[in-house]
Amino acid sequence: MGIDVDAFLRRLAQELRPRAVESADLLLRRLSVDMPELWEHEEIADLALEETAGHITRFLDVLEGRIDVTEVQAPPEALEVARESARRGVPVSQLLRSYRLGHMILIQLFQGEAARLTDDWELMSAAAMRLMGAAFAYVDRGSEQVVTAYQEERDRRVQRRLLLANEASRRIGTSLDTARTAQELAEFGTDDFADLVTVDLLDSLLHDGDAHPPAPPGRSPVLRRIGQRSALDDDADLPVATGRTHTYPAESEPARALASGQPGLSGATVAAATHHSALLLPLRARGNTLGLAQFLRRATAVPFDDDDLLLAQEIAALAAVSIDNARRYSQERATALTLQRSLLPQRAVEQAAVDTASRYLPSGARAGVGGDWYDVIPLSGARVALVVGDVVGRGLHAAATMGRLRTAVQSFADIDLMPDELLTHLDDVVIRLQREDARHDGELSATCLYAVYDPVSRLCTLASAGHVAPAVATPPEARGLDATWSVDFPDMEIGPPLGLGGLPFETAQFELAEGSLLTLYTDGLIQSRDRDVDSARAALCDALTDGPDTPEEICDRLLAAVLPTDRSDDVALLVARTRALDPGHVTTLDLPQHAAAVAGARRHTSETLTAWGLEELSFATELIVSELVTNAIRYGRSPIQLRLILQSTLTCEVFDANSTSPHLRHARTFDEGGRGLLLVAQLADRWGTRHSREGKVIWAEQRLPAETDGLP
């Protein structure tokens, strides 16, 4: 019987071989009734007949004994169908079910043919058993190979998705610019993935930063097209121009995707009529919807599938975070820059010791606004303080800290602290801010250079807390030469940055010729990755020696010559041209520590004011001098000196060697004294005390009469 069954199966196979294609067509027609979903994908349907005929031929080879069923190789068309199914997202279970049903239909066809060849039911029964065993073995063998091909294609697509996602992370979000990031998304999406990519952001988000725009009922929000690209580089393919606003119809798929925040596949879109497949991807970051990205393919391209949607979601999510980061950064930068500029001097202060010009340049877009500042502070005795500093860090916190430190410096300058003492107090302020600001774990730090110039003595006294030394340019006439200017950097001790605490600051002092240039700057002016600091300082010196221009022109020339092209830090620049006070506008008188010296001081004052044409101020000034000299004689210590200074104001100064500061008090009705300083405060516009290592100076300033020019 075994020989008869084998012979019968060979005869059956020979009878069916010429009709393999016909049998395949019949099998597919019957299979389409049970599994119509197989014909949803045109590419798979096109391969179905050839694949089925290949399977029938392979199975006939097994029946004829030409090949052992354990060595059967699935037809190439079957492997291609498996790969295409993986590409189209067809579940592998659906593919295997089609194999099982197909082979059951094939067995039925074979049984029908067997009944035509013999009426021996015993032979037919044995042949049917052998046929079913071979068919199941063939299905098992073929299914293994098909599943392997399917999984390899799936793995390849997953790997491709990972590679593309990694490439997207490298190419999207290279800057903190919203429009550029959106365009990077569009350019990446049209590289072998989509034919057209459009990126829209909520218009309200770009204007006022509102990530939750109120949309009127029944209307979709206004969008602005900030990025798009066609793979064909065809402008006619772009229905909305970049930079223009538009809205989608309320019931359109893009509008619904934007409202729901859910991505989706679409067969039609209002973005472009020539495209038949679209991925609608709401751009969401940190729980907010920022806008909508659309990936589109033309009718001639393979439609998007679920795997494409997953990939596009990953890319869009990455882009959304980058866009949101850029948006947030731009808002914070604009706020910090506004705060920074509002905290810097808004106009030149009235003082006659130096002519000044200044510049502030924020850092590049990625680095953010820093905490650089400068200041010009009028002091008593016709002096002026020049300040430049730099808070470590970026953004609003650095700008706010800068404002607090600038205010602290002004307050300390008002009490006429010496530069080293002022920096010591400022160091204490920074340490206190470190304790208060727990968010930064005590990492707050700053540098500061504080210089005081006295136009009477032409002395410059300065100290540095971790800040670069200024550049000093001396005019040729001061050196007795007809050559160019001489530029030097003072030999001074650079103290520790502010915020370390417990370390001393040193004061340096040097004389400046009239017309000298004192240039203070932050390190952003000279630090660069493309050059060393010595080269930058050489360029700075060259720019300062080019000519005796105004401070404004010198600022522009310095920035043009020295400013790094790859600047990543803020720059604060302060240029001061020194003046010297006419010796005829300063008088000094040494006084003995005796009550009779008061009359001499009053007489000297009266004569001086007459010589200066200020008789109108004589009465008040003599009273002020009388009270200050009396106070020094009674409570101070020799030497005692009176100094009168005529500049933009009239200043009276009395020096004594006692460092104890006087203070205002209200005298009682029958007290014989205690009213001196109160009288000075009433007569003067400003008064105060400044200390030095030799003693103290009590000073009082009065405004000049309107018809008096004073000093320029």
C-alpha positions as CSV (number, residue, x, y, z in Angstrom):
1,M,0.0,0.0,0.0
2,G,2.9,2.4,0.8
3,I,4.3,2.0,-2.7
4,D,0.9,2.5,-4.2
5,V,0.3,5.7,-2.1
6,D,3.7,7.2,-3.1
7,A,3.0,6.3,-6.7
8,F,-0.4,7.8,-6.5
9,L,0.8,11.1,-5.0
10,R,3.5,11.4,-7.7
11,R,0.8,10.9,-10.3
12,L,-1.4,13.5,-8.6
13,A,1.5,16.0,-8.6
14,Q,2.2,15.4,-12.2
15,E,-1.5,15.9,-13.1
16,L,-1.6,19.2,-11.2
17,R,1.8,20.7,-12.2
18,P,0.6,22.1,-15.6
19,R,-2.3,23.8,-13.8
20,A,-0.3,25.3,-10.9
21,V,-1.1,28.9,-11.8
22,E,-4.8,28.1,-12.4
23,S,-4.9,26.3,-9.0
24,A,-3.2,29.3,-7.4
25,D,-5.8,31.7,-8.8
26,L,-8.6,29.5,-7.6
27,L,-7.0,29.3,-4.1
28,L,-6.7,33.1,-3.9
29,R,-10.3,33.6,-4.9
30,R,-11.4,31.4,-2.1
31,L,-9.0,32.9,0.3
32,S,-10.2,36.4,-0.4
33,V,-13.6,35.4,0.9
34,D,-12.2,34.4,4.3
35,M,-9.5,37.1,4.5
36,P,-10.4,40.2,2.4
37,E,-8.0,42.3,4.4
38,L,-5.1,40.8,2.6
39,W,-6.1,42.8,-0.5
40,E,-6.0,46.1,1.3
41,H,-2.3,46.6,0.3
42,E,-1.8,46.7,-3.4
43,E,1.9,45.8,-3.2
44,I,1.1,42.6,-1.4
45,A,-1.8,41.7,-3.7
46,D,0.4,42.1,-6.7
47,L,2.8,39.5,-5.4
48,A,0.0,37.1,-4.2
49,L,-0.5,35.1,-7.4
50,E,3.2,34.5,-8.1
51,E,3.8,33.7,-4.4
52,T,0.9,31.1,-4.3
53,A,2.0,29.5,-7.5
54,G,5.5,29.2,-6.1
55,H,4.2,27.5,-3.0
56,I,2.1,25.0,-5.1
57,T,5.1,24.2,-7.2
58,R,7.3,23.6,-4.1
59,F,4.7,21.4,-2.6
60,L,4.3,19.4,-5.8
61,D,8.1,18.9,-5.7
62,V,7.7,17.4,-2.2
63,L,4.9,15.1,-3.4
64,E,7.0,13.9,-6.3
65,G,9.9,13.1,-4.0
66,R,12.2,15.6,-5.7
67,I,12.9,17.3,-2.4
68,D,12.6,16.4,1.2
69,V,10.0,18.5,3.1
70,T,12.6,19.3,5.8
71,E,14.8,20.9,3.2
72,V,12.2,23.0,1.4
73,Q,13.1,26.7,0.9
74,A,10.2,29.1,0.7
75,P,9.8,30.8,-2.6
76,P,11.5,34.2,-2.9
77,E,8.1,35.8,-3.5
78,A,6.9,34.4,-0.2
79,L,9.8,36.1,1.6
80,E,9.2,39.3,-0.2
81,V,5.5,39.2,0.8
82,A,6.6,38.7,4.4
83,R,8.9,41.7,4.2
84,E,6.3,43.9,2.6
85,S,3.8,42.8,5.2
86,A,6.3,44.0,7.9
87,R,6.7,47.3,6.0
88,R,3.0,47.8,5.8
89,G,2.4,46.9,9.5
90,V,0.4,43.7,8.7
91,P,0.5,41.6,11.9
92,V,2.5,38.4,11.6
93,S,-0.5,36.5,13.0
94,Q,-2.5,37.6,10.0
95,L,0.2,36.4,7.7
96,L,0.4,33.0,9.4
97,R,-3.3,32.6,9.3
98,S,-3.3,33.1,5.5
99,Y,-0.7,30.3,5.2
100,R,-2.8,27.9,7.2
101,L,-6.0,28.7,5.4
102,G,-4.2,28.6,2.0
103,H,-2.8,25.2,2.6
104,M,-6.2,23.8,3.8
105,I,-7.8,25.1,0.6
106,L,-4.9,23.5,-1.4
107,I,-5.5,20.1,0.4
108,Q,-9.1,20.4,-0.6
109,L,-8.1,21.0,-4.2
110,F,-5.8,18.0,-4.2
111,Q,-8.5,15.8,-2.6
112,G,-10.9,16.8,-5.4
113,E,-8.3,15.9,-8.0
114,A,-7.5,12.6,-6.3
115,A,-11.2,11.6,-6.4
116,R,-11.1,12.2,-10.2
117,L,-8.0,9.9,-10.6
118,T,-9.2,6.8,-8.5
119,D,-12.3,5.4,-7.0
120,D,-10.3,3.3,-4.5
121,W,-11.4,4.8,-1.2
122,E,-8.8,3.0,0.8
123,L,-6.1,4.5,-1.4
124,M,-7.7,7.8,-1.3
125,S,-7.9,7.7,2.5
126,A,-4.2,6.7,2.8
127,A,-3.2,9.4,0.3
128,A,-5.2,12.0,2.2
129,M,-3.4,11.2,5.4
130,R,0.0,11.3,3.7
131,L,-1.0,14.6,1.9
132,M,-2.1,16.3,5.2
133,G,1.1,15.3,7.0
134,A,3.3,16.6,4.1
135,A,1.2,19.8,4.0
136,F,1.5,20.5,7.7
137,A,5.2,19.8,7.6
138,Y,5.5,22.2,4.6
139,V,3.5,24.9,6.4
140,D,5.7,24.6,9.5
141,R,8.9,24.8,7.4
142,G,7.7,27.6,5.3
143,S,6.3,29.6,8.3
144,E,9.6,29.5,10.0
145,Q,11.3,31.1,7.0
146,V,8.5,33.6,6.5
147,V,8.5,34.6,10.2
148,T,12.3,35.0,10.1
149,A,12.0,37.3,7.0
150,Y,9.2,39.2,8.6
151,Q,11.1,39.7,11.9
152,E,14.4,40.7,10.1
153,E,12.5,43.4,8.2
154,R,10.8,44.6,11.4
155,D,14.2,44.7,13.2
156,R,15.7,46.5,10.2
157,R,12.9,49.1,10.4
158,V,13.2,49.5,14.1
159,Q,17.0,49.9,13.7
160,R,16.3,52.5,11.0
161,R,13.9,54.3,13.3
162,L,16.5,54.4,16.0
163,L,19.2,55.6,13.6
164,L,16.9,58.3,12.2
165,A,15.8,59.4,15.7
166,N,19.5,59.6,16.7
167,E,20.3,61.6,13.6
168,A,17.3,63.8,14.3
169,S,18.6,64.5,17.8
170,R,21.9,65.6,16.2
171,R,20.4,67.8,13.4
172,I,17.4,69.3,15.1
173,G,17.8,71.9,17.9
174,T,21.3,73.0,17.1
175,S,20.5,76.5,18.2
176,L,18.2,78.3,20.6
177,D,16.3,79.9,17.7
178,T,12.7,78.9,17.3
179,A,12.5,79.5,13.5
180,R,15.7,77.8,12.8
181,T,14.7,74.7,14.9
182,A,11.4,74.5,13.0
183,Q,13.2,74.7,9.7
184,E,15.7,72.0,10.8
185,L,12.7,69.7,11.5
186,A,11.3,70.4,8.0
187,E,14.7,69.8,6.3
188,F,15.2,66.5,8.2
189,G,11.7,65.3,7.5
190,T,12.1,65.7,3.7
191,D,15.3,63.6,3.6
192,D,14.0,60.3,2.3
193,F,11.0,60.3,4.5
194,A,8.3,62.8,3.4
195,D,7.8,64.9,0.3
196,L,6.6,67.9,2.2
197,V,6.9,69.0,5.8
198,T,5.2,72.0,7.3
199,V,5.7,73.4,10.8
200,D,3.1,75.8,12.4
201,L,3.3,77.4,15.8
202,L,0.5,79.1,17.7
203,D,0.7,82.8,16.8
204,S,-0.1,83.8,20.4
205,L,2.9,81.7,21.6
206,L,5.3,83.7,19.4
207,H,3.9,87.1,20.4
208,D,3.2,86.9,24.1
209,G,4.4,83.4,25.1
210,D,0.9,82.1,26.0
211,A,1.0,78.3,25.5
212,H,-2.8,78.1,26.2
213,P,-4.4,80.5,23.7
214,P,-8.1,81.0,24.2
215,A,-9.7,80.0,20.9
216,P,-13.2,81.2,20.1
217,P,-15.9,78.5,20.1
218,G,-16.1,76.7,16.8
219,R,-12.8,78.3,15.5
220,S,-9.3,76.9,15.4
221,P,-6.5,79.1,16.7
222,V,-4.3,81.3,14.5
223,L,-1.1,79.6,13.4
224,R,2.0,81.0,11.9
225,R,4.0,79.0,9.4
226,I,7.6,79.2,10.7
227,G,9.2,76.3,8.8
228,Q,8.5,74.2,5.7
229,R,10.3,72.4,3.0
230,S,9.4,70.5,-0.2
231,A,11.6,67.6,-1.3
232,L,11.2,68.9,-4.8
233,D,12.3,72.4,-3.9
234,D,9.1,73.6,-5.6
235,D,7.6,76.8,-4.1
236,A,4.3,76.0,-5.9
237,D,4.1,73.0,-3.5
238,L,3.9,75.4,-0.5
239,P,0.3,76.6,0.0
240,V,1.2,79.0,2.9
241,A,4.3,81.2,2.7
242,T,6.8,81.0,5.6
243,G,6.1,83.7,8.2
244,R,2.4,84.0,7.2
245,T,-0.5,83.4,9.6
246,H,-3.4,81.1,8.7
247,T,-6.1,78.9,10.3
248,Y,-7.4,75.4,9.5
249,P,-11.2,74.9,9.1
250,A,-12.6,73.9,12.5
251,E,-13.7,70.5,11.3
252,S,-10.6,69.6,9.4
253,E,-8.3,66.8,10.5
254,P,-5.4,69.2,11.3
255,A,-7.7,71.3,13.5
256,R,-8.9,68.3,15.3
257,A,-5.4,67.0,15.8
258,L,-4.4,70.4,17.2
259,A,-7.3,70.5,19.5
260,S,-7.0,67.0,20.8
261,G,-3.2,66.9,20.9
262,Q,-3.3,63.4,19.4
263,P,-1.2,62.4,16.4
264,G,-2.7,60.6,13.5
265,L,-2.6,59.2,10.0
266,S,-4.6,60.9,7.3
267,G,-5.4,60.0,3.8
268,A,-6.2,63.6,2.9
269,T,-5.1,67.0,4.2
270,V,-5.8,70.6,3.6
271,A,-2.1,71.4,3.6
272,A,-1.7,70.5,-0.1
273,A,-4.1,68.9,-2.5
274,T,-1.5,67.0,-4.4
275,H,-0.6,64.8,-1.4
276,H,-2.6,61.7,-0.5
277,S,-1.0,60.6,2.8
278,A,-0.3,62.7,5.8
279,L,1.0,62.4,9.4
280,L,-0.5,65.0,11.7
281,L,1.7,65.6,14.7
282,P,0.8,68.1,17.4
283,L,3.9,69.7,18.8
284,R,3.7,69.3,22.6
285,A,6.2,70.0,25.3
286,R,5.8,70.1,29.1
287,G,2.1,69.5,28.8
288,N,1.5,72.4,26.4
289,T,0.5,72.3,22.7
290,L,2.9,74.6,20.8
291,G,1.7,74.0,17.2
292,L,1.3,71.3,14.5
293,A,3.8,69.6,12.2
294,Q,2.6,67.8,9.0
295,F,4.5,65.2,7.1
296,L,3.0,64.6,3.6
297,R,3.6,62.2,0.7
298,R,2.5,62.5,-2.9
299,A,0.1,60.0,-4.6
300,T,3.1,58.4,-6.4
301,A,4.8,57.6,-3.1
302,V,4.1,54.7,-0.7
303,P,1.6,55.9,1.9
304,F,2.7,56.3,5.5
305,D,2.0,53.4,7.9
306,D,1.9,53.0,11.6
307,D,5.7,52.6,11.9
308,D,6.2,55.8,10.0
309,L,3.8,57.5,12.5
310,L,5.9,56.2,15.4
311,L,9.1,57.5,13.9
312,A,7.5,60.8,13.1
313,Q,6.2,61.1,16.6
314,E,9.7,60.6,18.0
315,I,11.1,63.2,15.7
316,A,8.3,65.7,16.4
317,A,8.6,65.2,20.2
318,L,12.3,66.0,20.0
319,A,11.7,69.0,17.9
320,A,8.9,70.2,20.2
321,V,11.2,70.2,23.2
322,S,13.9,72.0,21.3
323,I,11.4,74.6,20.0
324,D,10.0,75.1,23.6
325,N,13.5,75.4,24.9
326,A,14.3,78.0,22.3
327,R,11.0,79.8,23.0
328,R,11.6,79.8,26.8
329,Y,15.2,80.9,26.3
330,S,14.2,83.8,24.0
331,Q,11.6,85.0,26.5
332,E,14.0,84.7,29.5
333,R,16.8,86.3,27.4
334,A,14.6,89.2,26.4
335,T,13.4,89.7,30.0
336,A,17.0,89.4,31.4
337,L,18.3,91.8,28.8
338,T,15.6,94.4,29.6
339,L,16.3,94.0,33.3
340,Q,20.0,94.2,32.6
341,R,19.8,97.4,30.6
342,S,17.4,99.0,33.1
343,L,19.8,98.4,35.9
344,L,22.8,99.9,34.0
345,P,23.3,103.7,34.0
346,Q,20.7,105.3,31.7
347,R,22.5,108.6,31.1
348,A,25.8,110.2,32.0
349,V,26.0,111.5,35.6
350,E,26.9,115.1,36.2
351,Q,30.6,115.3,37.2
352,A,33.6,117.1,35.9
353,A,36.5,114.8,36.8
354,V,36.5,112.6,33.7
355,D,34.8,112.4,30.3
356,T,33.3,109.0,29.9
357,A,31.7,106.7,27.3
358,S,30.4,103.2,27.9
359,R,29.1,100.1,26.1
360,Y,27.3,97.0,27.1
361,L,27.0,94.1,24.7
362,P,25.0,90.9,25.7
363,S,26.5,87.6,24.8
364,G,25.6,85.5,21.8
365,A,22.1,83.8,21.6
366,R,23.1,80.5,23.1
367,A,25.1,81.7,26.1
368,G,22.4,84.1,27.5
369,V,22.5,87.4,29.2
370,G,25.2,87.7,31.9
371,G,25.8,89.9,34.9
372,D,28.3,92.4,33.5
373,W,27.9,96.1,34.7
374,Y,29.7,99.4,34.8
375,D,29.1,102.6,36.7
376,V,30.3,106.2,37.1
377,I,29.7,107.6,40.7
378,P,30.4,111.2,41.6
379,L,32.1,111.4,45.0
380,S,32.9,114.2,47.4
381,G,35.8,116.5,46.8
382,A,35.3,116.6,43.0
383,R,36.4,112.9,42.8
384,V,34.7,110.2,40.8
385,A,34.4,106.4,41.1
386,L,34.7,104.2,38.1
387,V,33.3,100.7,38.5
388,V,33.1,97.6,36.3
389,G,32.0,94.1,37.4
390,D,30.9,90.7,36.3
391,V,28.5,88.3,38.1
392,V,29.2,84.7,37.3
393,G,26.2,83.0,35.6
394,R,23.6,83.7,33.0
395,G,20.0,84.8,32.8
396,L,17.6,86.6,35.1
397,H,19.3,85.5,38.2
398,A,22.6,87.0,37.1
399,A,21.0,90.2,35.9
400,A,19.1,90.6,39.2
401,T,22.2,89.9,41.2
402,M,24.1,92.4,39.2
403,G,21.5,95.0,40.1
404,R,21.8,94.2,43.8
405,L,25.6,94.5,43.7
406,R,25.6,97.7,41.7
407,T,23.2,99.2,44.3
408,A,25.5,98.0,47.1
409,V,28.6,99.6,45.4
410,Q,26.7,102.9,45.1
411,S,25.7,102.7,48.8
412,F,29.3,102.0,49.9
413,A,30.6,104.7,47.6
414,D,28.2,107.2,49.2
415,I,30.0,106.7,52.6
416,D,33.3,107.3,50.8
417,L,34.9,103.9,51.6
418,M,38.4,103.3,50.3
419,P,38.5,100.8,47.4
420,D,39.9,97.9,49.4
421,E,37.4,98.5,52.2
422,L,34.5,98.8,49.7
423,L,35.4,95.5,48.1
424,T,35.6,93.9,51.6
425,H,32.1,95.1,52.4
426,L,30.9,94.0,48.9
427,D,32.4,90.5,49.6
428,D,30.3,90.3,52.7
429,V,27.2,91.2,50.6
430,V,27.9,88.4,48.2
431,I,28.4,85.9,51.0
432,R,25.0,87.0,52.5
433,L,23.4,86.5,49.1
434,Q,24.9,83.1,48.9
435,R,23.2,82.1,52.1
436,E,19.9,83.6,51.1
437,D,19.9,82.0,47.7
438,A,19.6,78.3,48.4
439,R,18.9,77.4,44.8
440,H,22.5,78.0,43.8
441,D,24.0,76.2,46.8
442,G,26.4,79.1,47.6
443,E,27.9,79.2,44.1
444,L,27.2,82.9,43.6
445,S,30.4,84.8,42.7
446,A,31.4,88.0,41.0
447,T,34.4,90.1,40.1
448,C,34.7,93.8,40.5
449,L,37.2,96.6,39.9
450,Y,36.7,99.8,41.8
451,A,38.7,102.9,41.0
452,V,38.6,106.5,42.4
453,Y,40.1,109.4,40.4
454,D,40.9,112.7,42.1
455,P,41.2,115.6,39.6
456,V,42.9,117.8,42.2
457,S,45.8,115.5,42.9
458,R,45.4,113.5,39.6
459,L,45.8,110.3,41.7
460,C,43.9,107.1,40.8
461,T,43.3,104.7,43.6
462,L,41.9,101.3,42.8
463,A,41.4,97.7,44.0
464,S,40.4,94.5,42.2
465,A,38.3,91.6,43.4
466,G,39.3,89.0,40.8
467,H,38.9,91.4,37.9
468,V,41.3,92.2,35.1
469,A,43.4,95.3,35.5
470,P,42.5,98.4,33.5
471,A,44.5,99.8,30.6
472,V,46.0,103.2,31.1
473,A,46.9,105.3,28.0
474,T,49.2,108.3,28.6
475,P,49.2,111.1,26.0
476,P,52.6,111.9,24.3
477,E,52.8,115.4,25.7
478,A,52.8,114.1,29.3
479,R,55.9,112.1,28.5
480,G,57.7,114.8,26.6
481,L,57.6,112.9,23.4
482,D,56.2,113.6,19.9
483,A,55.4,110.0,19.3
484,T,52.2,108.0,19.9
485,W,50.4,107.3,23.1
486,S,51.9,104.9,25.7
487,V,49.6,102.2,27.0
488,D,50.3,100.2,30.2
489,F,48.5,97.9,32.6
490,P,49.0,98.9,36.2
491,D,51.1,96.7,38.3
492,M,48.5,95.9,40.9
493,E,47.4,93.0,43.1
494,I,44.4,91.2,41.8
495,G,42.4,90.0,44.8
496,P,40.1,87.0,45.1
497,P,36.7,87.0,43.5
498,L,33.8,88.2,45.6
499,G,32.1,85.5,47.7
500,L,35.1,83.6,49.1
501,G,35.4,85.6,52.3
502,G,38.2,86.1,54.7
503,L,40.8,87.2,52.1
504,P,42.2,90.8,51.9
505,F,42.1,93.2,49.0
506,E,45.0,95.5,48.2
507,T,44.8,99.1,47.0
508,A,47.1,100.4,44.3
509,Q,47.7,104.1,43.6
510,F,49.3,106.0,40.7
511,E,49.3,109.4,39.2
512,L,47.6,110.1,35.8
513,A,48.5,112.9,33.4
514,E,45.7,115.2,32.3
515,G,44.0,113.7,29.3
516,S,45.0,110.1,30.1
517,L,42.6,107.3,29.1
518,L,41.5,104.8,31.7
519,T,39.8,101.8,30.1
520,L,37.9,99.4,32.3
521,Y,36.3,96.3,30.8
522,T,35.1,92.8,31.5
523,D,36.9,89.7,30.4
524,G,34.4,89.1,27.6
525,L,36.3,91.7,25.6
526,I,39.6,89.8,25.5
527,Q,38.7,86.1,26.0
528,S,38.3,84.0,22.9
529,R,38.9,80.4,21.8
530,D,40.7,81.6,18.7
531,R,43.3,83.8,20.4
532,D,45.2,84.1,23.6
533,V,44.8,86.9,26.1
534,D,48.2,88.5,25.3
535,S,47.1,88.9,21.7
536,A,43.9,90.5,22.7
537,R,45.6,92.9,25.1
538,A,48.1,93.8,22.3
539,A,45.1,94.6,20.0
540,L,43.6,96.7,22.8
541,C,46.8,98.7,23.2
542,D,47.0,99.3,19.4
543,A,43.4,100.6,19.4
544,L,44.1,103.0,22.2
545,T,47.2,104.4,20.6
546,D,45.5,105.1,17.2
547,G,44.5,108.7,18.0
548,P,43.2,111.2,20.6
549,D,39.5,110.7,19.7
550,T,36.5,111.2,22.0
551,P,35.7,108.5,24.5
552,E,32.7,107.5,22.3
553,E,34.9,107.0,19.3
554,I,37.4,105.1,21.3
555,C,34.7,102.7,22.5
556,D,33.6,102.0,19.0
557,R,37.2,101.5,17.8
558,L,38.0,99.2,20.7
559,L,35.0,97.0,20.0
560,A,35.8,96.9,16.3
561,A,39.5,95.9,16.9
562,V,39.3,93.7,20.0
563,L,35.8,92.1,20.3
564,P,36.1,88.4,19.6
565,T,34.2,87.0,16.6
566,D,33.2,83.9,18.6
567,R,32.1,85.9,21.6
568,S,30.3,83.8,24.2
569,D,30.3,86.2,27.1
570,D,28.9,89.7,27.9
571,V,31.0,92.7,27.5
572,A,31.0,95.9,29.6
573,L,33.3,98.6,28.5
574,L,34.0,102.0,30.2
575,V,36.5,104.5,28.8
576,A,37.3,107.7,30.9
577,R,39.5,110.6,29.8
578,T,40.9,112.3,32.9
579,R,40.7,116.0,33.6
580,A,42.8,118.0,36.0
581,L,41.4,120.7,38.2
582,D,42.8,124.2,37.6
583,P,45.1,124.9,40.6
584,G,43.4,128.3,40.8
585,H,40.2,126.5,41.7
586,V,41.7,124.8,44.8
587,T,42.9,126.5,48.0
588,T,44.3,124.9,51.1
589,L,45.0,126.3,54.6
590,D,46.7,124.6,57.4
591,L,45.2,125.4,60.8
592,P,46.6,125.1,64.3
593,Q,44.5,123.3,66.9
594,H,43.5,126.6,68.6
595,A,40.1,128.4,68.8
596,A,41.7,131.5,67.3
597,A,42.2,129.6,64.0
598,V,38.5,129.8,63.3
599,A,38.7,133.5,62.5
600,G,41.6,132.9,60.1
601,A,39.6,130.2,58.3
602,R,36.6,132.5,57.9
603,R,38.8,135.3,56.5
604,H,40.6,132.9,54.1
605,T,37.2,131.7,52.9
606,S,35.8,135.2,52.3
607,E,38.9,136.2,50.4
608,T,38.8,133.1,48.2
609,L,35.1,133.4,47.4
610,T,35.7,137.1,46.4
611,A,38.5,136.0,44.1
612,W,36.2,133.4,42.5
613,G,33.3,135.8,42.1
614,L,31.2,134.0,44.6
615,E,30.4,136.7,47.1
616,E,26.8,135.6,47.1
617,L,27.8,132.4,48.9
618,S,30.1,134.0,51.4
619,F,27.7,134.2,54.3
620,A,26.6,130.6,54.2
621,T,30.1,129.3,53.4
622,E,31.7,131.2,56.2
623,L,29.2,129.7,58.6
624,I,29.9,126.2,57.3
625,V,33.7,126.6,57.5
626,S,33.3,128.1,61.0
627,E,31.3,125.1,62.2
628,L,33.5,122.5,60.6
629,V,36.8,124.0,61.8
630,T,35.4,124.5,65.3
631,N,34.4,120.9,65.3
632,A,37.9,119.7,64.2
633,I,39.7,121.9,66.7
634,R,37.4,120.8,69.6
635,Y,37.1,117.1,68.9
636,G,39.8,116.3,66.3
637,R,43.5,116.0,66.3
638,S,46.3,117.8,64.4
639,P,47.1,118.3,61.6
640,I,44.0,120.2,60.6
641,Q,43.5,121.5,57.1
642,L,40.8,123.5,55.3
643,R,40.4,123.0,51.6
644,L,38.0,124.8,49.2
645,I,37.3,123.4,45.8
646,L,35.5,125.2,42.9
647,Q,34.2,122.8,40.3
648,S,30.6,122.2,39.3
649,T,29.8,122.8,43.0
650,L,31.6,124.7,45.8
651,T,33.1,122.2,48.2
652,C,34.4,122.9,51.7
653,E,36.6,120.2,53.3
654,V,38.1,120.1,56.8
655,F,40.6,117.4,57.5
656,D,41.9,116.2,60.9
657,A,43.8,113.2,62.1
658,N,41.0,111.8,64.3
659,S,39.1,109.0,62.7
660,T,36.0,109.3,64.9
661,S,33.0,110.4,62.8
662,P,30.7,113.2,64.0
663,H,27.0,112.8,64.0
664,L,23.9,114.9,64.0
665,R,22.0,115.4,67.2
666,H,19.2,117.6,68.4
667,A,20.4,120.1,71.0
668,R,18.1,120.9,73.9
669,T,16.8,124.4,74.5
670,F,19.5,125.5,77.0
671,D,22.5,123.6,75.5
672,E,25.4,125.9,74.5
673,G,26.6,123.6,71.7
674,G,25.5,120.6,69.5
675,R,24.0,122.6,66.7
676,G,27.0,122.9,64.4
677,L,26.4,119.9,62.1
678,L,22.7,120.6,62.1
679,L,23.5,124.0,60.8
680,V,25.9,122.6,58.2
681,A,23.2,120.2,57.0
682,Q,20.7,123.1,56.6
683,L,23.1,125.3,54.7
684,A,24.7,122.7,52.4
685,D,23.1,120.7,49.6
686,R,25.2,117.6,50.6
687,W,27.6,116.9,53.4
688,G,29.3,113.9,54.7
689,T,32.5,112.2,56.1
690,R,35.1,110.2,54.3
691,H,37.9,108.3,56.0
692,S,41.4,107.6,55.1
693,R,44.3,105.9,56.8
694,E,45.5,109.3,58.0
695,G,42.2,110.5,59.4
696,K,38.9,111.9,58.2
697,V,37.5,114.7,56.1
698,I,34.2,116.4,56.8
699,W,32.9,118.0,53.6
700,A,29.9,120.1,52.5
701,E,28.8,121.0,49.0
702,Q,26.8,124.0,47.8
703,R,25.3,124.6,44.4
704,L,26.8,127.5,42.5
705,P,24.6,130.5,41.6
706,A,23.0,130.2,38.2
707,E,25.1,133.0,36.6
708,T,28.4,131.3,37.7
709,D,30.0,128.9,35.2
710,G,32.3,127.1,37.6
711,L,34.4,124.6,35.8
712,P,33.5,122.9,32.5
